[in-house]
Amino acid sequence: MYYSSTRDKNIKLTASQAVLKGLSDDGGLFVPSEFPKLSLSLDELSELDYKEIAYEVMKGFLDDYTEEELKDCIDKAYDTKFDTPEIAPLCYADGAFYLELFHGPTIAFKDMALSILPHLLTTAVKKNHSDKEVVILTATSGDTGKAALSGFSDVKGTRIIVFFPKDGVSNIQKLQMITEKGKNTEVIGVDGNFDDCQTGVKNIFGDAELREKMAKAGFQFSSANSMNIGRLVPQVAYYVFAYAKLVKGGKICPGDAINVCVPTGNFGNILAAFFAYKMGLPIKTFICASNENKVLFDFFKTGTYDKNREFILTDSPSMDILISSNLERLIYLSTGCDADKTKTMMENLKNGGKYEITDDMRAFIDDFVGEYADQKECAGKIKDLYDKTGYVIDTHTAVAGAAYDKYVKETGDETVTVIASTASPFKFSKAVLKAIDDKLPEMSDFELTDKLSAVANVEVPNAVKELKTAEIRHKKVCSVSEMKKCVLDNMGI
Ligand SMILES: *Cc1c(COP(=O)(O)O)cnc(C)c1O
């Protein structure tokens, strides 16, 4: 097993090298040369807890980590940082199972992978005898930033720089980031949208001259974005876990196919579900839910990916994305692992903002269905679910919930469905409360969280409580063209 680049088949790295590197120098993403199969039966898996399943899933992909190394990483990640020993509870509400992926330290699903990535990365540093300090560069649409900061905060041998769109995240998301205490952290607001941040980071990664300069000064880059295979692989685990829970709870029989519905931005989370399927997990349909930035909906419908459109700011900011980076991995697989062809398409995307796939490729991705929900439908779903069940979901999960309802209406498909619940509603209190009560008076962020606590009958998570008194430590703002300079300044080179 090795990892090659989606844009160059001659690149061959071990798993730990791929984790360490993050993104290939040619701008491609690392992909495994084969998909490992689950080594236990679905019945056997149903008896395991989260950490045990994580090990079963990850050992196949990260095959140059020893059992001891991998189990150590898993133990350090999925501990009391999560507010429930279950790690990812599965909650039934009004026709679907919500897989709650937001019980980690920053109350968004990014914690599922970013609580383990720093351990995978520092282990990779040791394994590969690298003597360089690892500089994590991250672009965030809101949730990755804090989850990455929290994961890498004061981790020896690393420093982390986070770029976020200065007007493109929620107040709570912003507060979470700019109050980060870690001494090795820097948080910078960018005068641009998420795509600008992500493209800026990708360009810095692709800068060969800069890499050389850094190497001389004792630094190397890595990525905490879902472009890093060390982010993607841990996410595969929770789909297997959800399936195991459904079997254990008698909701399905081992072997029954399920559907998954995922609120999608960068296409990492839903791709992890596809990886689980490739490992042998019975999944029938991948419902890819978008908000009004519905470039993926159009892509699955027409076979043309076209980002030439207005960028819309919505109440689900972590999905306000027009360039879904991880789609490149699916494109690559759909070409029959043809790196040259993938490279051409990605060049078309870069130059003209679009590319088209062939009929064969479309047949390969046939199990994906695009759906989308606009702001009104998303708010309607939050209210409807609350009125019917008392269960409160966040705005991103609501996009998936509304998209799922549309899918069922269109297809009549009654397959048991797992909806990825990607953030705690407390991260988006205002939009959630407004959806439930359109006469909501003006309130401060913390009045809103108290109110939501009363409405949802759920305690305010610590991650929000502690923001009340936290000191603001990061005030820097830059333009897109200044991002590289900020990185150089951080390293003092
Ligand atoms: C990041 C994020 C998403 C999108 O996930 P992708 O893996 O980028 O598709 C959806 N919801 C929330 C809350 C997120 O933080």
The ligand as an SDF file (V2000), in Angstrom:
LIG
                    3D

 15 15  0  0  0  0  0  0  0  0999 V2000
  -16.7050   21.5680    7.4780 C   0  0  0  0  0  0  0  0  0  0  0  0
  -18.1360   21.4770    7.7200 C   0  0  0  0  0  0  0  0  0  0  0  0
  -19.0070   20.9440    6.7600 C   0  0  0  0  0  0  0  0  0  0  0  0
  -18.5340   20.5110    5.3990 C   0  0  0  0  0  0  0  0  0  0  0  0
  -17.7410   19.3640    5.4670 O   0  0  0  0  0  0  0  0  0  0  0  0
  -16.8220   18.9440    4.2370 P   0  0  0  0  0  0  0  0  0  0  0  0
  -16.0300   17.7970    4.7140 O   0  0  0  0  0  0  0  0  0  0  0  0
  -15.9660   20.1470    3.9490 O   0  0  0  0  0  0  0  0  0  0  0  0
  -17.7160   18.6360    3.1020 O   0  0  0  0  0  0  0  0  0  0  0  0
  -20.3430   20.8190    7.0780 C   0  0  0  0  0  0  0  0  0  0  0  0
  -20.8150   21.2190    8.2850 N   0  0  0  0  0  0  0  0  0  0  0  0
  -20.0130   21.7300    9.2230 C   0  0  0  0  0  0  0  0  0  0  0  0
  -20.5970   22.1670   10.5120 C   0  0  0  0  0  0  0  0  0  0  0  0
  -18.6570   21.8730    8.9870 C   0  0  0  0  0  0  0  0  0  0  0  0
  -17.8640   22.3780    9.9320 O   0  0  0  0  0  0  0  0  0  0  0  0
  1  2  1  0
  2  3  1  0
  2 14  2  0
  3  4  1  0
  3 10  2  0
  4  5  1  0
  5  6  1  0
  6  7  2  0
  6  8  1  0
  6  9  1  0
 10 11  1  0
 11 12  2  0
 12 13  1  0
 12 14  1  0
 14 15  1  0
M  END
$$$$
